[in-house]
Amino acid sequence: MHDFGLPILATLALWWGSTGIIFYLDSLPAKTFPYTMGAATLLVAAALWGLVATSDHLSVGSAYGAFSYGLICWGWQIMSFYMGYITGPQRDPCPPELRGLARFIAGARTGLYHELFALIGAVILLALTHNQPNQLGFWTYATLWWMHTSAKLNVFFGVPNLGEEMIPDHLRYLASYMTRRPMNMFFPFSVTISTVITVWLIWAANDATTPFEATGYTMLGTLMALAVAEHWFLVAPLNANALWGPISRREDFSGLIEGELVALENFAEREESWTARLPNICDARHVAQVLELVAAGAFGEVEEVKGAMRTRAHWIAFEISGSRARMTPFTPRRPQEPRIIAVGRHLDRDRLLAAIENCAA
């Protein structure tokens, strides 16, 4: 009888810990990024050496090692993207008029270089372990790549929980390519594919004939199970990003939600404030684009913006503080009126009102 408990716990710990560390490092000042990426690159070089060294070993220890090396290699890819080093040629918010294929192409261009580097990384890992019995590092990397790509496609096509609060300031334009809606046609296929692969890996682990196979299949199966859970977190009324709350330094955007817009009444009394009622049902993607433009100064010198809107899925609270726009879903405990309040100087109120009215779903 094989031991499945330790591989499962190890996978959970490595996945949670590595993700939290990346969130933490990415939330540090930008001046630390070159040192972080330099250290990560050295770590990847050591991981690649480790993959080669363990590629012909079929022990339980080599399974843990190969899994960790694949995780490190993928972590480098994610850090290079979220720190802004390897992203894509498109670095501007999505133009509101883009629809269909044109919008998809623009969205793909935001991460084009990242995807190319991810492919190059996969080829390198596969080449280093070619014709060797231990290819767990490559399959770990490939599984994480699938998890990330599938999640990105789902937030592009539309899900309730976008997790845009975790996007760093220098990549805020990515939020304009996300879509908030109850469901999309790609979601059932992506979650079904991940579930089928998970079941097959669990079956393979249970049917394994060696401790190495049992450990490897269990770790990959656990990773795919996490992929399934991440997919459901995109549509469930839960904040999965709270899992990394103790590690991440990102500011918690909850004050407006907990106050249920009560603070807006005092906020509106400030000098040079402007308020307007929002359409009864808004398109969250259009509102996100307007907020990005407001934050960039397209409608005047805006100091702060607060508000709440309704979509077909749920209520969303939003705010702009400094140059950062943030949105998050919430459930009001009393009747609310969708509205926006802005404070600033030389506000172009007519253009801002027209942009808001165009956000109707």
Phi, psi and chi 1 to 4 in degrees:
 res  aa     phi    psi   chi1   chi2   chi3   chi4
   1 MET       -  126.8 -177.2   67.3 -179.1      -
   2 HIS   -82.7  155.2  -60.8  -63.9      -      -
   3 ASP   -91.7  112.8  178.8   17.1      -      -
   4 PHE   -99.5  -18.7  -59.7  110.6      -      -
   5 GLY   -63.8  -47.9      -      -      -      -
   6 LEU   -65.3  -44.3 -173.9   57.8      -      -
   7 PRO   -60.4  -37.0  -24.4   34.7      -      -
   8 ILE   -65.2  -47.9  -67.7  174.0      -      -
   9 LEU   -63.5  -40.8  -68.6  176.0      -      -
  10 ALA   -63.3  -42.1      -      -      -      -
  11 THR   -63.1  -46.0  -56.0      -      -      -
  12 LEU   -60.5  -44.3  -67.5  173.9      -      -
  13 ALA   -65.8  -44.0      -      -      -      -
  14 LEU   -67.8  -40.7  -71.6  168.8      -      -
  15 TRP   -65.8  -49.7  169.3   79.4      -      -
  16 TRP   -65.4  -45.2  178.6   82.8      -      -
  17 GLY   -64.9  -45.9      -      -      -      -
  18 SER   -65.8  -40.2   60.8      -      -      -
  19 THR   -64.4  -43.5  -55.9      -      -      -
  20 GLY   -63.5  -40.7      -      -      -      -
  21 ILE   -62.9  -41.8  -70.7  171.7      -      -
  22 ILE   -63.9  -43.6  -68.8  173.0      -      -
  23 PHE   -57.4  -44.1  -81.2  155.8      -      -
  24 TYR   -64.6  -49.7  173.5   80.6      -      -
  25 LEU   -64.7  -35.5  -66.5  173.3      -      -
  26 ASP   -72.3  -21.0 -172.1   48.7      -      -
  27 SER   -88.9   -4.4   64.8      -      -      -
  28 LEU   -75.3  165.1  -65.4  175.7      -      -
  29 PRO   -55.7  147.6  -26.0   34.7      -      -
  30 ALA   -60.5  -25.2      -      -      -      -
  31 LYS   -65.7  -17.1   62.9 -177.6  179.7 -178.6
  32 THR   -86.2  -12.8   65.5      -      -      -
  33 PHE   -60.7  -44.4  -69.3  176.1      -      -
  34 PRO   -59.9  -39.2  -24.3   35.1      -      -
  35 TYR   -68.3  -40.2  -56.3  102.6      -      -
  36 THR   -63.9  -46.4  -59.5      -      -      -
  37 MET   -67.6  -33.8  -76.5  -56.0  -58.2      -
  38 GLY   -63.1  -45.9      -      -      -      -
  39 ALA   -65.4  -39.2      -      -      -      -
  40 ALA   -65.5  -36.6      -      -      -      -
  41 THR   -66.0  -40.2  -59.1      -      -      -
  42 LEU   -63.7  -38.8  -67.4  176.1      -      -
  43 LEU   -65.6  -38.6 -171.2   59.4      -      -
  44 VAL   -65.1  -40.0  165.8      -      -      -
  45 ALA   -60.1  -41.8      -      -      -      -
  46 ALA   -65.8  -37.2      -      -      -      -
  47 ALA   -66.0  -39.7      -      -      -      -
  48 LEU   -64.9  -40.3  -67.2  176.0      -      -
  49 TRP   -61.3  -41.9  177.5   87.3      -      -
  50 GLY   -63.9  -38.0      -      -      -      -
  51 LEU   -61.1  -44.0  -83.2  174.4      -      -
  52 VAL   -64.9  -41.9  174.9      -      -      -
  53 ALA   -66.4  -30.6      -      -      -      -
  54 THR  -100.8   -1.0   58.8      -      -      -
  55 SER   -64.8  -23.0   60.8      -      -      -
  56 ASP  -108.0   16.7   59.6  -12.6      -      -
  57 HIS  -108.6  138.2  -69.6   66.0      -      -
  58 LEU  -122.6   42.7  -65.4  178.8      -      -
  59 SER   -97.6  166.4   64.7      -      -      -
  60 VAL   -62.7  -39.3  172.0      -      -      -
  61 GLY   -62.0  -39.0      -      -      -      -
  62 SER   -69.4  -27.5   65.4      -      -      -
  63 ALA   -67.1  -46.9      -      -      -      -
  64 TYR   -61.7  -40.7  -74.9  112.4      -      -
  65 GLY   -64.1  -49.0      -      -      -      -
  66 ALA   -62.7  -40.2      -      -      -      -
  67 PHE   -60.1  -46.0 -179.3   88.9      -      -
  68 SER   -63.7  -39.2  -59.2      -      -      -
  69 TYR   -66.1  -41.9  -58.0  143.7      -      -
  70 GLY   -63.3  -38.2      -      -      -      -
  71 LEU   -63.8  -41.4 -170.9   66.4      -      -
  72 ILE   -63.9  -43.1  -70.0  170.6      -      -
  73 CYS   -62.9  -41.5  -68.4      -      -      -
  74 TRP   -69.6  -36.8  177.4 -109.6      -      -
  75 GLY   -57.8  -38.0      -      -      -      -
  76 TRP   -62.2  -41.6 -174.2   92.4      -      -
  77 GLN   -61.7  -44.7  -63.0  -77.3    3.2      -
  78 ILE   -66.5  -43.4  -70.6  -64.2      -      -
  79 MET   -62.5  -41.2  -73.8  178.8   58.8      -
  80 SER   -64.2  -29.4   67.3      -      -      -
  81 PHE   -77.0  -53.8  176.9   77.7      -      -
  82 TYR   -74.3  -15.6  -75.7  105.2      -      -
  83 MET   -89.1   -2.0  -71.2 -174.4  177.4      -
  84 GLY    86.8    9.9      -      -      -      -
  85 TYR   -81.2  -42.7  -72.9  105.7      -      -
  86 ILE  -127.4   96.4  -56.5  175.3      -      -
  87 THR  -123.2  -94.6   54.5      -      -      -
  88 GLY  -170.5  173.4      -      -      -      -
  89 PRO   -72.2  -19.1   25.6  -33.7      -      -
  90 GLN   -93.5  113.2  179.4   73.4   16.1      -
  91 ARG  -127.8   23.6  -70.3  175.0  173.4  -99.9
  92 ASP  -117.8  156.8  -63.1  -45.6      -      -
  93 PRO   -59.1  153.3  -23.8   33.6      -      -
  94 CYS   -67.1  124.4 -178.8      -      -      -
  95 PRO   -58.9  134.3  -24.2   34.9      -      -
  96 PRO   -58.8  -26.8  -22.4   33.0      -      -
  97 GLU   -80.2  -10.1   66.9  -84.8    7.8      -
  98 LEU   -71.3  136.7  -73.9 -171.7      -      -
  99 ARG  -140.7  160.4  -65.6  -70.6 -172.4  -83.1
 100 GLY    57.1 -131.7      -      -      -      -
 101 LEU   -63.4  -36.9 -179.2   60.0      -      -
 102 ALA   -62.8  -40.0      -      -      -      -
 103 ARG   -69.2  -38.5  178.7  172.0  171.1  -93.2
 104 PHE   -63.3  -42.8 -179.5   83.4      -      -
 105 ILE   -63.4  -43.5  -67.4  174.3      -      -
 106 ALA   -62.1  -41.3      -      -      -      -
 107 GLY   -64.9  -40.1      -      -      -      -
 108 ALA   -64.3  -32.6      -      -      -      -
 109 ARG   -69.6  -20.2  -77.0  169.1   52.6   82.5
 110 THR   -68.5  -24.2   63.6      -      -      -
 111 GLY  -128.1   23.2      -      -      -      -
 112 LEU   -61.3  -47.4  179.3   61.0      -      -
 113 TYR   -66.1  -35.8  -57.8  150.2      -      -
 114 HIS   -61.9  -44.9  162.5   70.6      -      -
 115 GLU   -65.7  -37.6  -63.9  -60.4  -22.4      -
 116 LEU   -64.8  -42.3  -70.3  175.8      -      -
 117 PHE   -67.4  -35.0  -93.5   76.0      -      -
 118 ALA   -63.7  -40.8      -      -      -      -
 119 LEU   -65.0  -43.4  176.0   60.3      -      -
 120 ILE   -61.0  -41.7  -68.2  171.5      -      -
 121 GLY   -60.7  -41.6      -      -      -      -
 122 ALA   -64.2  -40.9      -      -      -      -
 123 VAL   -64.0  -41.6  171.4      -      -      -
 124 ILE   -62.5  -46.8  -69.0  173.8      -      -
 125 LEU   -63.3  -40.5  -94.1   61.8      -      -
 126 LEU   -66.9  -39.0 -173.1   60.2      -      -
 127 ALA   -67.5  -38.7      -      -      -      -
 128 LEU   -67.9  -26.7  -70.0  175.5      -      -
 129 THR  -112.3   15.9   57.9      -      -      -
 130 HIS   -60.1  133.7 -177.4   61.7      -      -
 131 ASN    62.3   17.8  -72.7  -26.7      -      -
 132 GLN  -105.2  149.7  -63.5  -63.5  -35.9      -
 133 PRO   -70.9  -24.8   24.6  -34.3      -      -
 134 ASN  -104.4   97.6 -177.0   -2.1      -      -
 135 GLN  -115.3   25.0  -63.5 -172.1   -3.8      -
 136 LEU   -63.8  -34.0 -177.4   57.8      -      -
 137 GLY   -60.9  -43.7      -      -      -      -
 138 PHE   -63.2  -45.6  164.7   76.4      -      -
 139 TRP   -68.7  -29.7  -71.9  110.7      -      -
 140 THR   -63.6  -48.1  -60.7      -      -      -
 141 TYR   -59.3  -46.2  179.7   97.8      -      -
 142 ALA   -64.0  -38.8      -      -      -      -
 143 THR   -64.5  -44.5  -58.9      -      -      -
 144 LEU   -65.1  -36.6  -68.6  164.8      -      -
 145 TRP   -62.9  -43.6 -172.2   10.1      -      -
 146 TRP   -62.4  -45.3  159.5 -107.6      -      -
 147 MET   -56.0  -47.5  -68.3  171.7   64.9      -
 148 HIS   -68.2  -45.0 -175.8   68.2      -      -
 149 THR   -65.9  -43.3  -58.1      -      -      -
 150 SER   -63.4  -41.5  179.9      -      -      -
 151 ALA   -64.3  -41.6      -      -      -      -
 152 LYS   -62.5  -42.1  -76.7 -156.9  -53.7 -177.2
 153 LEU   -64.5  -38.4  -72.8  171.7      -      -
 154 ASN   -67.0  -41.3  -87.4  -67.7      -      -
 155 VAL   -71.6  -23.6  -61.4      -      -      -
 156 PHE   -73.0  -47.4  174.1   84.2      -      -
 157 PHE   -73.2  -28.3  -68.0  128.3      -      -
 158 GLY   127.5  118.8      -      -      -      -
 159 VAL  -144.3  161.7  -71.0      -      -      -
 160 PRO   -66.7  -40.6  -20.7   32.3      -      -
 161 ASN  -105.3  102.8  -57.5  -37.5      -      -
 162 LEU   -88.5  -24.2  -59.6  176.2      -      -
 163 GLY    67.4   27.7      -      -      -      -
 164 GLU   -67.6  -16.7   68.2  -87.6   23.4      -
 165 GLU   -68.2  -15.7   69.1  -83.9    7.6      -
 166 MET   -90.6   -2.9  -56.4  -56.4  -70.9      -
 167 ILE   -76.2  129.8  -60.5  176.1      -      -
 168 PRO   -67.6  159.2   22.5  -32.0      -      -
 169 ASP   -57.0  -39.3  -70.0  -19.1      -      -
 170 HIS   -74.4   -4.6   52.2  -86.3      -      -
 171 LEU  -120.6   23.0  -63.2  178.8      -      -
 172 ARG   -60.4  -24.9  -71.6  -56.3  -57.3  171.2
 173 TYR   -62.0  -21.3   60.6   87.6      -      -
 174 LEU   -62.6  -29.7  -67.0  176.5      -      -
 175 ALA   -62.0  -29.0      -      -      -      -
 176 SER   -71.7  -12.9   65.6      -      -      -
 177 TYR   -95.9   -2.5  -65.1   89.2      -      -
 178 MET   -90.5  155.6  -60.9  176.7  176.9      -
 179 THR  -130.3  129.3  -55.1      -      -      -
 180 ARG  -101.8  113.2 -162.5 -178.7  -58.9  -83.5
 181 ARG  -153.5  164.0   60.4  164.7   60.1  105.8
 182 PRO   -61.3  -33.3  -22.5   32.5      -      -
 183 MET  -165.1  161.5 -177.3   66.3   67.8      -
 184 ASN  -136.5  163.9   67.3   78.4      -      -
 185 MET   -69.2  -23.5  -65.4  -62.9  -67.5      -
 186 PHE   -78.3  -26.6  176.6   68.2      -      -
 187 PHE   -58.0  -50.1  180.0   84.5      -      -
 188 PRO   -58.3  -38.4  -22.4   33.9      -      -
 189 PHE   -67.6  -45.2  -67.7   99.0      -      -
 190 SER   -65.8  -42.4   60.2      -      -      -
 191 VAL   -72.7  -32.1   75.6      -      -      -
 192 THR   -68.8  -43.9  -60.5      -      -      -
 193 ILE   -59.6  -46.2  -69.3  170.9      -      -
 194 SER   -63.6  -38.5  -63.8      -      -      -
 195 THR   -67.0  -43.3  -58.2      -      -      -
 196 VAL   -61.9  -44.2  169.4      -      -      -
 197 ILE   -64.0  -39.1  -64.4  174.5      -      -
 198 THR   -60.9  -47.1  -59.2      -      -      -
 199 VAL   -61.7  -42.2  172.0      -      -      -
 200 TRP   -63.8  -41.4 -178.7   83.6      -      -
 201 LEU   -66.3  -37.6  -71.7  168.8      -      -
 202 ILE   -64.5  -43.2  -67.7  173.2      -      -
 203 TRP   -61.8  -43.4  173.2   83.9      -      -
 204 ALA   -64.4  -38.0      -      -      -      -
 205 ALA   -64.8  -41.9      -      -      -      -
 206 ASN   -68.7  -28.3 -173.0   63.5      -      -
 207 ASP   -96.3    5.0 -158.9   46.7      -      -
 208 ALA   -63.6  147.9      -      -      -      -
 209 THR  -102.9  -11.6   58.2      -      -      -
 210 THR  -131.0  154.6   66.8      -      -      -
 211 PRO   -58.6  -35.3  -25.5   35.0      -      -
 212 PHE   -61.8  -48.5  170.5   82.8      -      -
 213 GLU   -62.7  -42.5  -70.3 -177.8   -9.5      -
 214 ALA   -62.0  -43.9      -      -      -      -
 215 THR   -66.3  -46.4  -59.0      -      -      -
 216 GLY   -62.9  -48.3      -      -      -      -
 217 TYR   -65.4  -36.8  -78.1  125.9      -      -
 218 THR   -64.1  -43.4  -60.1      -      -      -
 219 MET   -66.9  -42.3  -61.5 -175.0   84.3      -
 220 LEU   -66.9  -39.2  -70.3  177.9      -      -
 221 GLY   -62.8  -40.3      -      -      -      -
 222 THR   -64.9  -40.4  -56.2      -      -      -
 223 LEU   -63.5  -41.5 -154.1   55.1      -      -
 224 MET   -69.2  -34.1  -78.2  -55.5  -56.6      -
 225 ALA   -63.3  -37.0      -      -      -      -
 226 LEU   -65.1  -35.2  -71.0  169.6      -      -
 227 ALA   -62.1  -43.6      -      -      -      -
 228 VAL   -61.6  -45.1  174.3      -      -      -
 229 ALA   -61.9  -42.3      -      -      -      -
 230 GLU   -61.1  -38.6  -79.2 -169.9  -22.1      -
 231 HIS   -62.6  -44.0  -81.8   67.2      -      -
 232 TRP   -70.0  -29.3  -75.7  111.3      -      -
 233 PHE   -64.1  -24.2  -81.1  139.3      -      -
 234 LEU   -67.1  -25.1  -65.9  174.0      -      -
 235 VAL  -116.8  -10.2  -61.5      -      -      -
 236 ALA   -83.9  151.8      -      -      -      -
 237 PRO   -77.4   58.1   29.3  -35.4      -      -
 238 LEU  -135.9  153.3  -61.4  169.7      -      -
 239 ASN  -102.9   91.1  179.5   18.7      -      -
 240 ALA   -66.9  -24.3      -      -      -      -
 241 ASN   -67.9  -13.9  -69.5  -35.1      -      -
 242 ALA   -65.7  -16.1      -      -      -      -
 243 LEU   -59.6  -26.7  -70.8  170.0      -      -
 244 TRP  -108.7   16.7  -64.4  -81.9      -      -
 245 GLY   -55.0  -44.8      -      -      -      -
 246 PRO   -67.6  -16.9  -20.6   33.5      -      -
 247 ILE  -102.0  -46.8  -63.6  178.3      -      -
 248 SER   -69.6  143.7  175.5      -      -      -
 249 ARG   -93.3    6.7  -70.2  164.9   51.9   93.1
 250 ARG   -68.9  142.0  -61.4 -160.3 -173.5  -77.9
 251 GLU   -67.3  137.4 -179.2 -177.2   -3.9      -
 252 ASP   -81.4  118.0 -179.0   22.7      -      -
 253 PHE   -92.1   81.3  176.5   36.6      -      -
 254 SER  -131.8  -11.8   59.0      -      -      -
 255 GLY   -60.9  -43.4      -      -      -      -
 256 LEU   -66.8  -35.6 -176.9   59.1      -      -
 257 ILE   -68.9  -49.0  -56.5  171.4      -      -
 258 GLU   -63.1  -33.9  -64.7  174.0   -4.6      -
 259 GLY   -79.8  -12.1      -      -      -      -
 260 GLU    50.7   41.7  -63.7 -174.6   30.9      -
 261 LEU    75.0    4.9  -52.2 -178.0      -      -
 262 VAL   -61.1  -37.2  173.7      -      -      -
 263 ALA   -65.0  -19.7      -      -      -      -
 264 LEU   -65.2  -29.5  -71.1  179.1      -      -
 265 GLU   -64.0  -42.4  -62.1  175.1    3.0      -
 266 ASN   -74.0  -34.9  -63.8  -32.1      -      -
 267 PHE   -61.6  -38.2 -172.1   74.0      -      -
 268 ALA   -71.1  -17.1      -      -      -      -
 269 GLU   -82.9   -6.6  -65.0  176.0   -1.2      -
 270 ARG   -69.4  155.4  -66.5  174.1   54.5  178.1
 271 GLU   -63.8  150.0  -64.9 -178.0    0.4      -
 272 GLU    57.3   34.0  -60.9 -172.3   66.3      -
 273 SER   -93.9  156.6   66.9      -      -      -
 274 TRP  -141.7  135.2  171.2   84.7      -      -
 275 THR  -133.3  149.6 -177.4      -      -      -
 276 ALA  -150.8  148.9      -      -      -      -
 277 ARG   -81.7  138.0 -167.9 -178.6 -171.7  -77.2
 278 LEU   -87.6  159.7  -66.6  173.1      -      -
 279 PRO   -56.9  153.5  -24.9   33.9      -      -
 280 ASN   -58.7  -41.3  -72.1  -28.3      -      -
 281 ILE  -126.5  123.1  -57.1  -64.8      -      -
 282 CYS  -110.2  157.1  -70.1      -      -      -
 283 ASP   -91.0  113.4 -175.7  -49.6      -      -
 284 ALA   -60.4  -35.2      -      -      -      -
 285 ARG   -65.3  -40.7 -177.5  169.8   62.8   86.6
 286 HIS   -66.6  -41.0  -71.1  173.7      -      -
 287 VAL   -62.5  -41.6  174.0      -      -      -
 288 ALA   -60.2  -39.6      -      -      -      -
 289 GLN   -66.4  -41.3  -67.1  167.2  -11.8      -
 290 VAL   -63.2  -42.7  171.4      -      -      -
 291 LEU   -62.3  -39.5  -67.9  178.1      -      -
 292 GLU   -62.9  -40.1  -66.7  -65.4  -27.2      -
 293 LEU   -67.6  -39.9  -67.9  172.6      -      -
 294 VAL   -62.0  -45.9  172.0      -      -      -
 295 ALA   -62.2  -29.9      -      -      -      -
 296 ALA   -82.4   -2.5      -      -      -      -
 297 GLY    89.2   18.4      -      -      -      -
 298 ALA   -71.1  -16.8      -      -      -      -
 299 PHE  -120.5   19.9  -60.1   95.7      -      -
 300 GLY   115.0 -176.1      -      -      -      -
 301 GLU   -84.3   90.8  -60.2  177.0   24.3      -
 302 VAL   -93.3  126.2  177.1      -      -      -
 303 GLU   -87.3  -48.4  -64.3  178.4    6.2      -
 304 GLU  -146.1  152.4  -70.1 -176.8   87.7      -
 305 VAL  -139.5  135.9  170.3      -      -      -
 306 LYS  -137.3  155.3  -67.0 -178.1 -175.7  -67.7
 307 GLY   173.5 -179.5      -      -      -      -
 308 ALA  -149.4  147.3      -      -      -      -
 309 MET  -142.3  164.2   64.0  178.1  174.6      -
 310 ARG  -110.7  138.0  -72.4 -168.8   63.5 -176.6
 311 THR  -114.0 -178.8   67.9      -      -      -
 312 ARG   -67.8  -19.1  -70.5 -169.8  174.9   93.4
 313 ALA   -91.9  -47.0      -      -      -      -
 314 HIS  -172.0 -177.0   41.1   51.1      -      -
 315 TRP   -81.7  149.5  -80.2   83.7      -      -
 316 ILE  -133.5  127.2  -65.1  177.0      -      -
 317 ALA   -93.6  144.1      -      -      -      -
 318 PHE  -142.9  159.5   58.0   86.0      -      -
 319 GLU  -159.8  158.2   73.6  169.9    8.3      -
 320 ILE  -126.9  124.4  -63.3  175.6      -      -
 321 SER  -130.9  118.9 -178.9      -      -      -
 322 GLY    71.4 -120.4      -      -      -      -
 323 SER  -114.6   15.6   60.6      -      -      -
 324 ARG  -113.5  127.4 -176.4  175.6 -174.7 -177.5
 325 ALA  -102.2  137.0      -      -      -      -
 326 ARG  -136.3  144.9  -65.0 -177.7  -69.6 -177.8
 327 MET  -137.8  144.2  -58.2  170.5   62.5      -
 328 THR  -156.4  142.0 -169.6      -      -      -
 329 PRO   -73.3  152.2   25.0  -32.2      -      -
 330 PHE  -155.8  165.9   78.2  109.2      -      -
 331 THR  -117.0  110.0  -57.8      -      -      -
 332 PRO   -70.2  146.0   25.5  -32.9      -      -
 333 ARG   -98.3    0.3  -67.3 -170.9  -69.0  -89.9
 334 ARG  -148.7  162.1   62.8 -176.9  178.3   86.8
 335 PRO   -57.6  137.2  -23.7   33.5      -      -
 336 GLN  -127.6  159.7  -57.2  -70.2   -8.7      -
 337 GLU  -112.0  123.6  178.9 -176.4   78.6      -
 338 PRO   -62.9  124.1  -17.5   30.2      -      -
 339 ARG  -159.8  166.3   61.0  171.2  170.9  157.5
 340 ILE  -129.9  141.7  179.2  174.5      -      -
 341 ILE  -129.6  129.1  -60.2  174.4      -      -
 342 ALA  -124.1  144.0      -      -      -      -
 343 VAL  -125.6  128.9  174.0      -      -      -
 344 GLY   175.6 -166.3      -      -      -      -
 345 ARG  -123.2  144.6  -65.7  175.1  -66.0  176.5
 346 HIS    55.9   43.5  -48.1  -61.0      -      -
 347 LEU   -70.9  132.7  -65.7  176.2      -      -
 348 ASP   -86.6   82.3 -168.1  -21.5      -      -
 349 ARG   -67.5  -35.8  -57.9 -176.3 -178.4 -171.1
 350 ASP   -64.5  -47.1  -67.8  -22.8      -      -
 351 ARG   -66.6  -38.1  -73.4 -177.3   59.7 -118.5
 352 LEU   -65.7  -41.4 -177.8   55.3      -      -
 353 LEU   -64.4  -40.4 -179.9   59.9      -      -
 354 ALA   -64.2  -39.5      -      -      -      -
 355 ALA   -64.8  -39.3      -      -      -      -
 356 ILE   -64.9  -44.1  -68.0  -63.3      -      -
 357 GLU   -64.4  -28.4  -70.0  175.7  -14.3      -
 358 ASN   -75.2   -4.0  -72.9  -26.1      -      -
 359 CYS   -85.9    0.1  -68.6      -      -      -
 360 ALA   -61.8  137.7      -      -      -      -
 361 ALA   -71.3      -      -      -      -      -
